[in-house]
Amino acid sequence: MNNSKACVYYCDDTVNQYKGALFTGTMEVCTDHDTKELLWREGFEMYYPKGVDDEDYCVYKFTAETVNYYYGLSNTTLSIDEF
């Protein structure tokens, strides 16, 4: 909670042609009812028995700032605005 820096990595290794994208940015913990209700799905009550307002249920919002794309031996970094 004291450091909002975060990253998300995606990798596709089909046909032994490794491709990857590393997104860096910030993460926000959303606990407001409207955001939680927007993403709530049937079946979640198995894990959050108090429903959408269960204090253990929250939503993470990731905002990317840069992306580093890997393919073969090439490596390119772009800002999200360039992407």
C-alpha atoms as a printed R data frame, in Angstrom:
   type eleno elety resid chain resno       x       y       z
1  ATOM     1    CA   MET     A     1   0.000   0.000   0.000
2  ATOM     2    CA   ASN     A     2   2.979   2.321   0.541
3  ATOM     3    CA   ASN     A     3   4.453   1.689  -2.914
4  ATOM     4    CA   SER     A     4   2.108   1.780  -5.903
5  ATOM     5    CA   LYS     A     5   4.738   0.678  -8.438
6  ATOM     6    CA   ALA     A     6   3.741  -2.506 -10.275
7  ATOM     7    CA   CYS     A     7   4.312  -4.526 -13.425
8  ATOM     8    CA   VAL     A     8   2.407  -7.052 -15.505
9  ATOM     9    CA   TYR     A     9   4.185  -9.525 -17.787
10 ATOM    10    CA   TYR     A    10   2.673 -11.387 -20.714
11 ATOM    11    CA   CYS     A    11   4.501 -14.184 -22.518
12 ATOM    12    CA   ASP     A    12   3.567 -16.181 -25.618
13 ATOM    13    CA   ASP     A    13   5.832 -19.155 -26.213
14 ATOM    14    CA   THR     A    14   3.875 -20.871 -28.984
15 ATOM    15    CA   VAL     A    15   5.923 -22.464 -31.761
16 ATOM    16    CA   ASN     A    16   9.100 -21.731 -29.751
17 ATOM    17    CA   GLN     A    17   8.986 -18.076 -30.786
18 ATOM    18    CA   TYR     A    18   9.071 -16.384 -27.430
19 ATOM    19    CA   LYS     A    19   7.273 -13.061 -27.387
20 ATOM    20    CA   GLY     A    20   6.766 -11.040 -24.266
21 ATOM    21    CA   ALA     A    21   5.525  -7.703 -23.071
22 ATOM    22    CA   LEU     A    22   6.430  -6.183 -19.736
23 ATOM    23    CA   PHE     A    23   4.084  -3.383 -18.713
24 ATOM    24    CA   THR     A    24   5.262  -1.107 -15.899
25 ATOM    25    CA   GLY     A    25   3.139   1.437 -14.078
26 ATOM    26    CA   THR     A    26   1.103   1.845 -10.936
27 ATOM    27    CA   MET     A    27  -1.471  -0.207  -9.068
28 ATOM    28    CA   GLU     A    28  -4.426   1.181  -7.149
29 ATOM    29    CA   VAL     A    29  -6.562  -0.772  -4.687
30 ATOM    30    CA   CYS     A    30 -10.229   0.055  -5.315
31 ATOM    31    CA   THR     A    31 -12.600  -0.646  -2.445
32 ATOM    32    CA   ASP     A    32 -15.538   1.569  -3.432
33 ATOM    33    CA   HIS     A    33 -18.893  -0.138  -3.958
34 ATOM    34    CA   ASP     A    34 -19.448   1.008  -7.566
35 ATOM    35    CA   THR     A    35 -16.103  -0.310  -8.858
36 ATOM    36    CA   LYS     A    36 -16.459  -3.589  -6.986
37 ATOM    37    CA   GLU     A    37 -20.027  -4.057  -8.221
38 ATOM    38    CA   LEU     A    38 -18.965  -3.393 -11.837
39 ATOM    39    CA   LEU     A    39 -16.636  -6.409 -11.773
40 ATOM    40    CA   TRP     A    40 -18.648  -8.680  -9.451
41 ATOM    41    CA   ARG     A    41 -19.646 -12.021 -11.002
42 ATOM    42    CA   GLU     A    42 -21.984 -14.787  -9.951
43 ATOM    43    CA   GLY     A    43 -20.042 -17.355  -7.970
44 ATOM    44    CA   PHE     A    44 -17.794 -14.838  -6.188
45 ATOM    45    CA   GLU     A    45 -19.912 -15.295  -3.062
46 ATOM    46    CA   MET     A    46 -18.146 -18.646  -2.632
47 ATOM    47    CA   TYR     A    47 -15.038 -16.642  -1.696
48 ATOM    48    CA   TYR     A    48 -16.731 -13.468  -0.422
49 ATOM    49    CA   PRO     A    49 -19.841 -14.617   1.485
50 ATOM    50    CA   LYS     A    50 -20.843 -11.064   2.437
51 ATOM    51    CA   GLY     A    51 -21.250 -10.180  -1.242
52 ATOM    52    CA   VAL     A    52 -19.918  -7.199  -3.135
53 ATOM    53    CA   ASP     A    53 -19.376  -5.220   0.083
54 ATOM    54    CA   ASP     A    54 -17.294  -7.954   1.748
55 ATOM    55    CA   GLU     A    55 -14.288  -6.224   3.315
56 ATOM    56    CA   ASP     A    56 -11.984  -8.901   1.876
57 ATOM    57    CA   TYR     A    57 -13.090  -8.184  -1.728
58 ATOM    58    CA   CYS     A    58 -11.310  -5.450  -3.649
59 ATOM    59    CA   VAL     A    59 -10.344  -4.623  -7.219
60 ATOM    60    CA   TYR     A    60  -6.836  -3.797  -8.406
61 ATOM    61    CA   LYS     A    61  -6.572  -1.102 -11.082
62 ATOM    62    CA   PHE     A    62  -3.338  -1.214 -13.082
63 ATOM    63    CA   THR     A    63  -2.324   1.859 -15.084
64 ATOM    64    CA   ALA     A    64   0.509   1.174 -17.521
65 ATOM    65    CA   GLU     A    65   3.164   3.817 -18.193
66 ATOM    66    CA   THR     A    66   5.632   1.876 -20.358
67 ATOM    67    CA   VAL     A    67   5.784  -1.380 -22.250
68 ATOM    68    CA   ASN     A    68   8.915  -3.365 -23.055
69 ATOM    69    CA   TYR     A    69   8.290  -5.741 -25.972
70 ATOM    70    CA   TYR     A    70  10.535  -8.774 -26.516
71 ATOM    71    CA   TYR     A    71  10.634 -10.842 -29.690
72 ATOM    72    CA   GLY     A    72  13.539 -13.019 -30.713
73 ATOM    73    CA   LEU     A    73  16.643 -11.005 -29.974
74 ATOM    74    CA   SER     A    74  14.969  -7.602 -30.264
75 ATOM    75    CA   ASN     A    75  13.832  -5.577 -27.312
76 ATOM    76    CA   THR     A    76  11.830  -2.318 -27.636
77 ATOM    77    CA   THR     A    77  10.619  -0.022 -24.879
78 ATOM    78    CA   LEU     A    78   7.820   2.450 -25.536
79 ATOM    79    CA   SER     A    79   5.759   4.811 -23.433
80 ATOM    80    CA   ILE     A    80   2.085   3.944 -23.404
81 ATOM    81    CA   ASP     A    81   1.425   7.096 -25.454
82 ATOM    82    CA   GLU     A    82   3.717   5.715 -28.214
83 ATOM    83    CA   PHE     A    83   2.160   2.255 -27.996
